[in-house]
């Protein structure tokens, strides 16, 4: 049995869920508490996602995706696939924190949506929301500095255009007539913040993206 240890809002966890949903592979979810991460006591790796597949423990989302593909999905992997999976992890995902957590006020508002009622209990939920709203804008600023992001909104929309023109190239999916795990990974990363306005802005910006996203949604959720 597959078990995914995750944060629900984590884009790296979301891309794993998207792939598992698409291939219809059953799995269980364990939501990890940010307070001590006791759910991960079985491993020294204290970052999500972590996947347990029977007795095997796999860490890091790229390695988890590779494991799922090799064992279950069996998608063809070539240089083009590797180029785009690198782009997802090294470019696309870096725009999300500056867009979602540009300042304390916006971050706190978004954490109201990210942390669901009852997820951690009333008091712990309030602490997580407030602490997250303090910490994440700092993370977002560091990410902007590290990856030379000047205008997160403009550069994110340019990345969406890059995906539709160079990734999809007029096809329904990156995989052609059917999705492959690159489609699952792009969708998963972006679907992690679908309630926070980021996907809506991308859909308003690009009809091609909106059509692709709407094709993926029923297949990968």
C-alpha positions in Angstrom: 0.0 0.0 0.0 1.2 3.5 -0.9 1.1 6.2 1.8 1.9 9.8 1.1 3.1 12.0 3.9 2.3 15.6 3.0 1.2 19.1 3.5 -2.1 19.6 1.6 -1.0 23.0 0.2 2.6 21.9 -0.8 3.1 22.1 -4.6 5.6 19.2 -4.5 3.0 17.0 -2.7 0.3 18.1 -5.0 2.2 17.0 -8.1 2.5 13.5 -6.5 -1.2 13.4 -5.8 -2.0 14.5 -9.4 0.1 11.6 -10.9 -1.4 9.0 -8.5 -4.9 10.3 -9.3 -4.3 10.2 -13.0 -3.1 6.6 -13.0 -5.8 5.6 -10.5 -3.3 4.1 -8.1 -4.9 3.7 -4.6 -3.0 5.4 -1.8 -3.5 6.8 1.7 -2.7 10.3 2.9 -1.1 11.3 6.2 -1.2 15.0 6.8 2.0 16.0 8.6 1.8 18.5 11.4 4.3 21.4 11.1 4.8 21.2 14.8 7.6 18.7 15.2 6.5 16.6 12.2 6.1 13.6 14.4 4.4 11.7 11.6 7.9 11.5 10.0 9.6 9.9 13.0 10.3 6.8 10.9 12.8 8.8 8.7 15.6 11.3 9.2 14.2 13.3 6.2 12.0 16.0 7.7 10.6 17.5 4.5 7.4 16.6 2.6 6.5 14.8 0.5 7.6 11.4 1.8 6.2 8.3 0.2 6.0 4.8 1.7 5.5 2.0 -0.7 5.3 -1.1 1.3 8.6 -1.2 3.2 10.3 1.3 0.9 10.6 4.9 1.9 11.2 7.4 -0.9 11.9 11.1 -0.3 12.1 14.2 -2.6 9.3 14.8 -5.0 11.4 14.2 -8.2 12.5 10.8 -6.9 9.0 9.9 -5.8 7.6 10.8 -9.2 10.4 8.7 -10.8 9.5 5.8 -8.5 5.8 5.9 -9.3 6.5 6.2 -13.0 9.0 3.3 -13.0 6.8 1.0 -11.0 3.2 2.0 -11.9 2.7 4.6 -14.6 5.3 3.4 -17.1 5.4 6.7 -19.1 8.3 7.0 -21.6 11.0 9.3 -20.3 13.3 11.1 -22.7 15.5 14.3 -22.7 12.5 16.5 -23.4 10.7 15.1 -20.4 13.7 15.6 -18.2 14.1 19.2 -19.4 10.5 20.0 -18.5 10.5 18.3 -15.1 13.6 20.3 -14.3 11.8 23.5 -15.4 8.9 22.7 -13.1 11.1 22.2 -10.0 13.7 24.9 -10.8 11.6 27.7 -12.4 7.8 27.4 -12.3 7.4 26.5 -8.6 9.6 29.4 -7.5 7.0 32.0 -8.5 4.3 30.7 -6.2 5.6 31.9 -2.8 6.0 35.5 -4.0 2.5 35.4 -5.5 0.8 33.9 -2.6 2.8 35.5 0.3 3.9 38.9 -0.9 3.2 40.5 2.5 1.8 39.6 5.9 -1.8 40.8 5.2 -2.1 38.8 1.9 -0.3 35.8 3.4 -2.7 35.7 6.4 -5.7 35.9 4.2 -4.4 33.1 2.0 -3.6 31.0 5.1 -7.3 31.2 6.0 -7.9 29.2 2.9 -4.8 27.0 3.1 -5.5 25.7 6.6 -8.9 24.2 6.6 -11.2 24.4 9.7 -10.5 21.5 12.0 -7.3 20.5 10.3 -5.2 21.2 13.4 -7.8 22.1 15.9 -9.0 25.6 16.6 -6.1 27.0 18.6 -3.3 25.2 16.7 -4.9 26.2 13.5 -4.8 29.9 14.5 -1.2 29.6 15.5 -0.3 27.9 12.2 -2.0 30.6 10.2 -0.4 33.4 12.1 3.1 31.9 12.3 2.9 31.0 8.6 1.8 34.5 7.7 4.9 35.9 9.5 7.3 33.3 8.0 6.2 32.9 4.4 6.7 36.5 3.2 10.3 36.2 4.4 10.7 33.0 2.5 9.1 34.7 -0.6 11.6 37.6 -0.4 14.5 35.2 -0.1 13.2 33.2 -3.1 12.9 36.3 -5.2 16.5 37.3 -4.3 17.9 33.8 -4.9 16.2 33.3 -8.3 16.4 36.9 -9.5 12.6 37.4 -9.6 11.9 41.0 -10.1 8.2 41.0 -11.0 6.7 37.7 -9.9 3.3 38.3 -11.6 4.8 39.2 -15.0 7.4 36.5 -14.9 4.9 33.8 -13.8 2.6 34.7 -16.7 5.5 34.6 -19.0 6.2 31.1 -17.7 2.6 30.1 -18.4 3.1 31.3 -22.0 6.3 29.3 -22.2 4.4 26.2 -21.1 1.6 26.6 -23.6 3.8 27.6 -26.6 6.9 25.4 -26.1 5.4 22.6 -23.9 2.0 22.0 -25.3 2.8 23.3 -28.9 -0.8 23.3 -29.9 -1.5 19.8 -28.5 -4.2 19.0 -26.0 -1.5 17.8 -23.6 2.3 17.7 -23.3 1.9 14.0 -23.9 -0.1 14.6 -27.1 -3.6 13.3 -27.2 -3.3 12.0 -23.6 -1.5 13.5 -20.6 1.8 12.1 -19.3 3.6 12.8 -16.0 4.8 16.2 -17.1 1.2 17.3 -17.5 0.5 15.8 -14.1 3.4 17.7 -12.5 2.6 21.1 -14.0 -1.1 20.7 -13.1 -0.2 19.4 -9.6 2.1 22.3 -8.8 -0.5 24.9 -9.9 -3.5 23.1 -8.5 -1.9 23.3 -5.1 -2.9 27.0 -5.0 -6.1 26.9 -7.1 -8.1 28.6 -4.3 -5.7 31.5 -4.0 -6.2 33.3 -7.3 -3.0 32.2 -9.0 -4.6 29.7 -11.4 -7.5 32.1 -12.1 -5.1 34.8 -13.2 -3.2 32.3 -15.4 -6.5 31.2 -17.0 -7.6 34.8 -17.6 -4.2 35.5 -19.2 -4.1 32.5 -21.5 -7.0 30.7 -23.2 -4.7 27.9 -24.2 -3.7 27.4 -20.5 -7.3 27.5 -19.4 -8.3 24.9 -21.9 -5.4 22.6 -20.9 -6.0 23.1 -17.1 -9.7 22.3 -17.5 -8.9 19.2 -19.4 -6.5 18.0 -16.7 -8.7 18.8 -13.7 -11.2 15.9 -13.9 -8.4 13.5 -14.7 -6.0 14.5 -11.9 -8.1 15.3 -8.9 
